[in-house]
Amino acid sequence: MSARFSLHLQRGLLRGLVLLCLLLSVPLARAEPLSLGINSMWGPGDEASLRKRFKQAKAVGVTQVRLDWEWRQVESTRGTYNWQALDTLVQAAKAEQIELLPIVHYAPAWALRTESKPDEVYEMAPADEAFADYARFLKASIQRYGPEGDAQVPFTPIVYWQVWNEPNIKNFWGPKPDAAAFVKLMRVVQQETAGQRDKIKLVHAGLSKPDLIFFWQLWEADPLYGETFDIMAVHPYLFDWWDGIRDPEEMDGDDGDYAALGAVGSHDDPGYLGKVFNLQLMMNLKGFADKPIWVTEMGYFVADHRLGVTDQEQATRLTATLDFIRKQLGSTAYGKGVRGDLAANVQRIYWFSLEDYPSPDGLGTFGLYRADGSKRPAADVFRNLAKQVNAQ
């Protein structure tokens, strides 16, 4: 980060301190019981595979499943929707009593930016001129499968819809992150779905780690950015190339200007779990204290790799991580802001992931289930924790 932007951010934070002092009447977010779900694959998408997967989710104690909802599968030709694959998905979820959290992303070829896709990028961002097409697809999905959906197949109405995935890293917003562009997308989505917002909830794209710099850039582009979503989301993985895998309770030193607001740790290293709190603090600062946070990805992969773990370490770290989130980042006050004690208000966690998945780097071994269908030790640990959490 440039020194110029750092100074700009510091000044913005200090201006925000004055603003927050004027917003003492803004109510804090209402605390709700924490719940636990899991991430799963969609593909290959046939009914048998999906129902087997959903049965595995229930076997580890959860019924909330987050998975890809691929725009490219439905609108391969602009303006023409083919719902067959998603009809199969929602029918399988209905049959197994699964609540879906769709991640609405993966643009069709005609909607992509024109630059060549770098090898390390999983998906390119949509072109600006396709933002309206994306928003129309999301609206059409809600009209078909939402609380007043008209799909002619059995389905459980989907209330929560996640808008894209990890736009703050190039892997999912290629060729490089662009906060201002993502704000434009969110505004178009807000406008297109305005008539449905009393029936559904828009979940913000999960940020890759509690990235305070990108988060602040979103609000710098639009001071009322909080109007565009109902729930903030983050993926606070604890991998750091230099430190290895950090423990949940680790934290770096505070920065003076940010500590004055109540921020924990520095602003330039988002790789600490407790920094999820800073996102809630900044939403309070901006006058949007009613936004809870969901952790829509969190996990550890099993591999002989400097950032990998053994089967047993995966189970141990799973327990420590979920315990920290439950006890420190839920409704209990975690840090202080200018208004006093504040809670991070994490209300839902989707563990990553149910099963191992194919990955270009060979490191897709996050699963509670191995690729051959056998359980890792973490599966039973997760099931016991899910019973405790979801019974609250």
C-alpha positions as CSV (number, residue, x, y, z in Angstrom):
1,M,0.0,0.0,0.0
2,S,1.3,3.4,-0.9
3,A,2.2,6.0,1.8
4,R,-0.2,8.4,0.0
5,F,-3.1,6.0,0.3
6,S,-2.2,5.2,3.9
7,L,-2.3,8.9,4.8
8,H,-5.6,9.2,3.0
9,L,-7.1,6.3,4.9
10,Q,-5.9,7.6,8.2
11,R,-7.5,11.0,7.6
12,G,-10.7,9.3,6.5
13,L,-10.7,7.3,9.7
14,L,-10.2,10.3,11.8
15,R,-13.0,12.1,10.0
16,G,-15.1,9.1,10.7
17,L,-14.3,9.4,14.4
18,V,-16.0,12.8,14.4
19,L,-18.9,11.4,12.3
20,L,-19.4,8.5,14.7
21,C,-19.6,10.8,17.7
22,L,-22.6,12.4,15.9
23,L,-24.3,9.0,15.3
24,L,-24.7,7.9,18.9
25,S,-28.4,7.2,18.3
26,V,-27.8,4.6,15.6
27,P,-28.9,1.2,17.1
28,L,-26.5,-1.6,17.3
29,A,-27.1,-4.8,15.2
30,R,-29.6,-7.2,16.9
31,A,-27.8,-10.2,18.2
32,E,-29.1,-13.6,17.0
33,P,-28.0,-17.1,17.8
34,L,-25.0,-18.4,16.0
35,S,-25.6,-21.2,13.4
36,L,-23.3,-23.5,11.5
37,G,-23.4,-24.6,7.9
38,I,-21.0,-25.9,5.3
39,N,-19.7,-25.3,1.8
40,S,-20.2,-28.0,-0.9
41,M,-19.6,-28.5,-4.6
42,W,-22.4,-28.2,-7.1
43,G,-20.9,-30.1,-10.0
44,P,-21.4,-32.4,-11.7
45,G,-25.0,-31.4,-10.8
46,D,-26.9,-34.6,-11.3
47,E,-29.6,-35.4,-8.8
48,A,-27.9,-38.5,-7.4
49,S,-24.6,-36.7,-6.7
50,L,-26.4,-33.7,-5.1
51,R,-28.6,-35.9,-2.9
52,K,-25.6,-37.9,-1.8
53,R,-23.7,-34.7,-0.9
54,F,-26.7,-33.3,1.0
55,K,-27.0,-36.5,3.0
56,Q,-23.4,-36.1,3.9
57,A,-24.0,-32.6,5.1
58,K,-26.8,-33.8,7.3
59,A,-24.6,-36.6,8.6
60,V,-22.2,-34.0,10.0
61,G,-25.0,-32.1,11.6
62,V,-25.9,-29.3,9.3
63,T,-28.7,-28.4,6.8
64,Q,-27.4,-25.0,5.6
65,V,-25.3,-25.5,2.5
66,R,-23.4,-22.8,0.5
67,L,-22.5,-23.6,-3.1
68,D,-22.0,-22.1,-6.5
69,W,-24.9,-20.7,-8.5
70,E,-23.4,-20.3,-11.9
71,W,-24.7,-17.6,-14.1
72,R,-22.9,-19.1,-17.1
73,Q,-24.8,-22.4,-16.7
74,V,-28.1,-20.6,-17.2
75,E,-27.5,-17.8,-19.6
76,S,-24.9,-19.0,-22.0
77,T,-26.8,-17.1,-24.7
78,R,-27.6,-13.5,-23.7
79,G,-31.2,-13.0,-22.8
80,T,-32.1,-16.7,-22.8
81,Y,-32.4,-18.6,-19.5
82,N,-32.1,-22.4,-19.3
83,W,-33.1,-23.4,-15.7
84,Q,-32.8,-27.1,-16.0
85,A,-29.6,-27.5,-14.0
86,L,-30.8,-25.2,-11.2
87,D,-34.2,-27.0,-11.2
88,T,-32.4,-30.2,-10.5
89,L,-30.4,-28.5,-7.7
90,V,-33.4,-27.0,-5.8
91,Q,-35.4,-30.3,-6.1
92,A,-32.5,-32.3,-4.6
93,A,-32.2,-29.7,-1.8
94,K,-35.9,-29.9,-1.2
95,A,-35.9,-33.7,-1.0
96,E,-33.1,-33.6,1.6
97,Q,-34.5,-30.6,3.5
98,I,-31.4,-28.5,2.8
99,E,-31.4,-24.6,3.0
100,L,-29.3,-23.3,0.2
101,L,-27.0,-20.2,0.2
102,P,-26.3,-19.6,-3.5
103,I,-23.1,-17.8,-4.5
104,V,-24.2,-16.0,-7.6
105,H,-21.2,-15.7,-9.9
106,Y,-19.2,-17.1,-12.8
107,A,-20.2,-14.9,-15.7
108,P,-20.9,-16.4,-19.2
109,A,-18.3,-15.9,-21.9
110,W,-20.3,-13.0,-23.5
111,A,-20.4,-11.1,-20.3
112,L,-16.7,-11.2,-19.4
113,R,-14.1,-8.5,-19.6
114,T,-12.0,-8.7,-22.8
115,E,-8.6,-9.1,-21.3
116,S,-6.9,-12.5,-21.5
117,K,-7.4,-14.5,-18.3
118,P,-4.1,-15.0,-16.4
119,D,-3.3,-18.6,-15.4
120,E,-3.6,-17.9,-11.7
121,V,-7.1,-16.3,-12.1
122,Y,-10.1,-18.6,-11.5
123,E,-12.7,-16.3,-12.9
124,M,-12.7,-13.0,-14.7
125,A,-14.8,-10.1,-13.6
126,P,-17.9,-9.3,-15.7
127,A,-17.6,-6.3,-18.1
128,D,-19.1,-3.1,-16.7
129,E,-21.7,-3.2,-19.5
130,A,-22.8,-6.7,-18.3
131,F,-23.5,-5.6,-14.7
132,A,-27.2,-5.0,-15.5
133,D,-27.4,-8.5,-17.1
134,Y,-26.0,-10.0,-13.9
135,A,-28.5,-8.1,-11.8
136,R,-31.4,-9.3,-14.1
137,F,-30.2,-12.9,-13.7
138,L,-30.1,-12.6,-9.9
139,K,-33.6,-11.0,-10.0
140,A,-34.9,-13.8,-12.3
141,S,-33.4,-16.4,-9.9
142,I,-35.2,-14.8,-7.0
143,Q,-38.4,-14.6,-8.9
144,R,-38.1,-18.3,-9.7
145,Y,-36.8,-19.8,-6.5
146,G,-37.3,-17.1,-3.8
147,P,-40.1,-16.8,-1.2
148,E,-42.7,-16.0,-3.9
149,G,-41.0,-18.1,-6.6
150,D,-42.9,-19.6,-9.5
151,A,-40.7,-22.5,-10.4
152,Q,-42.8,-25.5,-11.6
153,V,-40.7,-27.9,-9.6
154,P,-40.6,-28.7,-5.8
155,F,-38.3,-26.3,-4.0
156,T,-37.7,-24.7,-0.6
157,P,-37.8,-20.9,-1.1
158,I,-34.3,-19.4,-1.0
159,V,-34.1,-16.3,1.2
160,Y,-30.4,-15.5,1.3
161,W,-28.5,-14.7,-1.9
162,Q,-24.7,-14.0,-2.0
163,V,-23.5,-11.5,-4.6
164,W,-20.3,-12.8,-6.1
165,N,-17.2,-14.2,-4.3
166,E,-13.9,-12.7,-3.0
167,P,-13.9,-9.6,-5.2
168,N,-10.8,-8.2,-3.3
169,I,-8.4,-10.7,-4.9
170,K,-7.6,-11.3,-8.6
171,N,-8.4,-15.0,-8.4
172,F,-12.2,-14.2,-8.4
173,W,-12.2,-10.7,-9.9
174,G,-9.7,-10.9,-12.7
175,P,-7.6,-9.5,-13.9
176,K,-7.3,-7.4,-10.7
177,P,-9.5,-6.2,-7.9
178,D,-11.4,-3.0,-8.5
179,A,-13.4,-1.7,-5.5
180,A,-15.1,1.1,-7.5
181,A,-16.3,-1.4,-10.1
182,F,-17.7,-3.7,-7.5
183,V,-19.5,-0.8,-5.9
184,K,-21.1,-0.2,-9.3
185,L,-22.2,-3.8,-9.6
186,M,-23.7,-3.7,-6.1
187,R,-25.6,-0.5,-6.9
188,V,-27.1,-2.1,-10.0
189,V,-28.1,-5.2,-8.1
190,Q,-29.7,-3.0,-5.4
191,Q,-31.7,-1.1,-8.0
192,E,-32.8,-4.3,-9.9
193,T,-33.8,-6.2,-6.7
194,A,-35.4,-3.2,-4.9
195,G,-38.9,-4.7,-5.1
196,Q,-37.7,-7.9,-3.6
197,R,-35.7,-6.7,-0.6
198,D,-38.5,-7.1,1.8
199,K,-38.7,-10.8,1.1
200,I,-35.0,-11.8,0.6
201,K,-31.6,-10.9,2.0
202,L,-28.5,-10.0,0.0
203,V,-25.3,-11.4,1.4
204,H,-22.2,-9.4,0.5
205,A,-19.5,-11.3,-1.4
206,G,-17.2,-12.9,1.1
207,L,-14.0,-10.9,1.3
208,S,-10.8,-12.9,1.2
209,K,-9.6,-12.2,4.8
210,P,-10.8,-9.2,6.8
211,D,-9.3,-6.8,4.3
212,L,-9.8,-3.4,5.9
213,I,-8.1,-1.6,3.0
214,F,-10.4,-2.9,0.3
215,F,-13.4,-2.6,2.7
216,W,-12.6,1.1,3.2
217,Q,-12.2,1.6,-0.6
218,L,-15.7,0.4,-1.1
219,W,-17.1,3.0,1.3
220,E,-14.8,5.7,-0.1
221,A,-16.4,5.0,-3.5
222,D,-19.9,5.2,-1.9
223,P,-20.4,6.6,1.6
224,L,-23.9,4.9,1.6
225,Y,-22.5,1.6,0.4
226,G,-24.3,-0.2,3.3
227,E,-27.6,0.3,1.5
228,T,-26.6,-2.3,-1.1
229,F,-26.5,-5.4,1.2
230,D,-28.1,-6.9,4.3
231,I,-25.3,-9.1,5.6
232,M,-21.5,-8.6,5.4
233,A,-19.4,-11.7,4.7
234,V,-15.7,-12.6,5.1
235,H,-13.4,-15.6,4.6
236,P,-10.8,-15.2,7.5
237,Y,-8.4,-18.0,6.5
238,L,-5.4,-18.0,8.8
239,F,-2.8,-18.9,6.1
240,D,0.3,-16.6,5.9
241,W,3.2,-17.5,3.7
242,W,5.8,-16.2,6.1
243,D,4.2,-17.1,9.5
244,G,2.6,-20.4,8.4
245,I,-0.8,-21.1,9.9
246,R,-1.6,-18.6,12.6
247,D,-3.6,-19.6,15.7
248,P,-7.1,-18.1,16.1
249,E,-6.1,-15.9,19.1
250,E,-3.0,-14.4,17.5
251,M,-2.9,-10.6,16.7
252,D,-0.3,-8.1,15.5
253,G,0.3,-4.8,17.2
254,D,-2.2,-1.9,17.1
255,D,-1.7,1.2,15.0
256,G,-2.3,4.4,16.9
257,D,-4.8,6.1,14.7
258,Y,-6.9,3.0,14.2
259,A,-6.7,2.0,17.8
260,A,-8.2,5.4,18.7
261,L,-11.3,4.2,16.9
262,G,-11.2,0.8,18.5
263,A,-9.7,-1.2,15.6
264,V,-7.6,-4.2,16.7
265,G,-4.2,-4.8,15.2
266,S,-2.7,-3.0,12.2
267,H,-4.6,-2.2,9.0
268,D,-2.1,-3.7,6.5
269,D,-2.2,-7.4,7.5
270,P,-5.7,-9.0,7.4
271,G,-4.5,-12.5,8.2
272,Y,-5.7,-12.5,11.8
273,L,-9.1,-13.9,12.8
274,G,-9.9,-11.2,15.4
275,K,-9.8,-8.6,12.6
276,V,-13.3,-9.7,11.6
277,F,-14.3,-7.3,14.4
278,N,-12.8,-4.4,12.5
279,L,-15.3,-4.8,9.7
280,Q,-18.2,-4.5,12.2
281,L,-16.5,-1.5,13.8
282,M,-16.2,0.3,10.4
283,M,-19.9,-0.5,9.6
284,N,-20.8,1.1,12.9
285,L,-18.6,4.1,12.1
286,K,-20.4,4.5,8.7
287,G,-23.8,4.5,10.3
288,F,-24.8,0.9,9.3
289,A,-24.7,-0.8,12.7
290,D,-27.6,-3.1,11.7
291,K,-25.4,-5.3,9.5
292,P,-24.4,-8.7,10.9
293,I,-21.4,-10.7,9.6
294,W,-21.3,-14.2,8.2
295,V,-18.2,-16.2,7.9
296,T,-19.0,-17.9,4.6
297,E,-15.7,-19.8,4.3
298,M,-13.2,-21.0,6.9
299,G,-11.1,-24.1,6.9
300,Y,-7.8,-26.0,6.6
301,F,-6.4,-28.3,3.9
302,V,-4.7,-31.6,4.5
303,A,-1.4,-31.9,2.6
304,D,2.3,-32.2,2.9
305,H,2.7,-28.4,2.4
306,R,4.0,-25.6,4.6
307,L,0.4,-24.3,4.9
308,G,-1.1,-27.8,5.1
309,V,-2.1,-29.9,8.1
310,T,-2.4,-33.5,9.0
311,D,-5.8,-35.2,9.4
312,Q,-5.6,-34.8,13.2
313,E,-4.4,-31.2,13.0
314,Q,-7.3,-30.4,10.9
315,A,-9.7,-31.6,13.6
316,T,-7.8,-29.8,16.3
317,R,-7.7,-26.5,14.5
318,L,-11.4,-26.8,13.5
319,T,-12.3,-27.0,17.2
320,A,-10.0,-24.1,18.2
321,T,-11.3,-21.9,15.4
322,L,-15.0,-22.5,15.9
323,D,-14.5,-22.0,19.7
324,F,-12.8,-18.7,19.2
325,I,-15.5,-17.4,16.8
326,R,-18.3,-18.6,19.1
327,K,-16.8,-17.1,22.3
328,Q,-15.1,-14.0,20.9
329,L,-16.7,-12.9,17.7
330,G,-20.4,-13.6,18.3
331,S,-22.7,-11.4,20.5
332,T,-20.1,-10.9,23.2
333,A,-18.2,-7.6,23.1
334,Y,-14.8,-8.2,21.6
335,G,-13.3,-4.7,21.3
336,K,-14.0,-1.1,22.0
337,G,-15.1,1.7,19.7
338,V,-15.8,5.3,20.6
339,R,-19.2,4.2,21.7
340,G,-17.9,1.7,24.1
341,D,-17.9,-2.1,24.0
342,L,-18.8,-3.7,20.6
343,A,-19.5,-7.2,19.4
344,A,-18.3,-8.5,16.0
345,N,-21.8,-10.0,15.6
346,V,-20.9,-13.0,13.6
347,Q,-24.2,-14.9,13.2
348,R,-23.4,-17.7,10.8
349,I,-20.4,-19.8,9.8
350,Y,-20.2,-22.0,6.7
351,W,-17.2,-24.3,7.2
352,F,-15.0,-25.1,4.1
353,S,-15.6,-27.7,3.1
354,L,-17.8,-30.8,3.0
355,E,-15.7,-32.7,0.6
356,D,-12.3,-32.5,-1.2
357,Y,-12.6,-30.9,-4.6
358,P,-10.4,-30.8,-7.8
359,S,-8.0,-27.9,-7.7
360,P,-5.3,-26.8,-10.2
361,D,-2.7,-26.6,-7.4
362,G,-3.7,-30.0,-5.9
363,L,-4.5,-28.4,-2.6
364,G,-8.3,-28.9,-2.6
365,T,-8.2,-31.2,0.3
366,F,-10.2,-29.1,2.7
367,G,-12.9,-31.7,3.0
368,L,-14.5,-33.4,6.1
369,Y,-14.8,-36.2,3.5
370,R,-12.0,-37.4,1.3
371,A,-12.4,-37.7,-2.4
372,D,-13.1,-41.4,-2.0
373,G,-16.0,-40.7,0.3
374,S,-14.3,-41.7,3.6
375,K,-14.5,-39.4,6.6
376,R,-11.6,-37.5,8.1
377,P,-11.4,-37.3,11.9
378,A,-12.6,-33.7,11.6
379,A,-16.0,-34.9,10.4
380,D,-17.1,-36.3,13.8
381,V,-15.6,-33.3,15.6
382,F,-17.6,-31.0,13.4
383,R,-20.7,-33.0,13.9
384,N,-20.4,-32.7,17.7
385,L,-19.8,-28.9,17.5
386,A,-22.7,-28.5,15.1
387,K,-25.0,-30.1,17.6
388,Q,-23.9,-27.7,20.2
389,V,-24.1,-24.6,18.1
390,N,-27.3,-25.2,16.2
391,A,-29.1,-26.3,19.3
392,Q,-28.8,-22.9,20.9
